[in-house]
C-alpha cells in the first residue's frame, strides 16, 4: 500500500459495485466477522450500494461484544480486591456485568486504569510493589501476542505482583459454531485481515471445505471490502468454496510465526463462553500451567457463579447473523450508548453502535 487514498478510490468502488451487480443472479448472505469491517461498511454507505439480493450480516467480530457477563463479573471482582489495580482497555469499562460494570466499580472507589498496552501494566506493577496489578486481557488472536509478551516480560524480571485475566477468543471455532447452527443462513464469510496477519490463513481452508462456504480475507477500507464481497460472490455464483486473500499486502499464508510462537508459549487452548452465543469448545486462550502464577483466576482463586445475560438484548441473534441491530425492539430507545443493554451498543466496534452512530432509517437496509 502506497497511499490510503488508493483504498478509498471512488472509481474502483464504482467498478467493483458494477461487477457485483452484474454477476449476482440469486440471493446471497455474507457475514463479515470483524467489528472494524462492520463500522466501515455502515459508515461508508456500502450496504446501500449492494444489490438487493446481497445481504450483509454482522458476526461476532468484536471482542468486547462477545465477552461474557461472567467474565465481566470476574473483572469487577478483581477490581474490588484490597490493594489491587485493575488495568483494562477503555472499551471494557461500560460493558454490563450481572450487577455492575467496571465503570460503576471505578465510581465506587476501585482502582481501575485505562491503558493502551498490557506492557504498561507491567510497568505499573514495577512501580507499585505493594499492589497486585491485573491486566484484563481481551481480544481475538490479534491482541494475544502483546498480552502473552507481558507475561513473558513479567516472568523475565521476576514480578510477583502481576497477572492477567484472559478473555481471548478465536475466530475459526466461532465460524464453525455459526455454520453448524440449525438456523444458519450464511453463504460466505469476509475474514478479518488483522487476525490473519498474525495467524495466517491455513486454519480457514478446512472450514471452507467442510461447510462449502467461501472465506475471503479482507482489509477494512471501502475498496478492500467491496473487492472482498466481489470475490466471495464470484465463488458463490460459480459454486466454488475456498479461501482467498484480498488483503495480500499485509496477510501472508503462514502469518507471523514469531507472534504465534509467543502466543503458544504462554497460552493453551480452552473452551470459552461467548456472550449471546454460549459455550464454543476450544475457542479461547487461557494461561498455561507453565505461567499459571500469572493467571489471575488461579492467583485470586476466582469462583464466580455463571451469570445469565440480559434477556432484553438480542446480541446473540445479531452476532449469528439472524437479525440486524434495528430489528431489536430496544434499539435507540431502551438501549443507547449511554445506557446499553448489551456490549454491541458499548464497543467502538459493536454492530449496534455502528448503526446508532452512522445509520439512519432511510439509508440502511433493515
Number of C-alpha atoms within 10 A of each C-alpha: 8 6 7 9 11 14 18 15 13 13 10 16 19 14 13 21 20 15 14 23 16 10 12 18 13 10 11 19 16 24 26 28 23 28 26 21 26 27 23 19 22 21 16 15 16 17 20 14 17 18 16 14 13 20 17 24 24 28 28 30 28 25 27 26 29 27 24 29 26 19 22 25 22 20 27 24 17 24 23 19 14 11 13 20 24 27 26 24 17 15 16 23 23 22 25 24 24 16 11 14 20 26 18 15 18 17 11 10 11 21 18 24 15 16 14 11 17 24 19 15 27 23 14 19 22 19 10 15 13 11 16 20 29 28 29 26 22 22 22 22 23 20 19 26 20 17 25 24 18 25 26 17 13 21 15 9 10 11 16 15 21 29 31 28 24 23 24 26 31 21 22 15 18 23 21 16 19 19 21 11 10 8 11 13 17 20 21 27 26 28 30 23 27 22 20 27 23 24 21 21 23 14 16 23 16 13 21 21 15 11 14 17 24 27 30 30 29 31 28 22 19 23 24 21 27 25 23 27 28 21 23 28 25 17 20 20 13 8 11 16 21 19 26 21 23 21 23 14 10 16 23 17 15 15 18 15 12 10 21 17 12 18 21 16 18 24 23 14 17 16 14 21 20 23 24 26 19 13 14 18 14 16 21 25 24 21 27 17 12 10 15 18 19 26 21 24 21 14 14 12 9 13 10 12 9 12 15 13 19 15 10 13 21 23 32 20 18 24 28 26 23 18 17 21 26 19 13 18 13 16 20 18 10 11 20 17 19 9 15 23 23 29 32 30 30 27 25 21 24 31 33 32 23 24 22 19 15 15 18 11 9 8 13 15 15 11
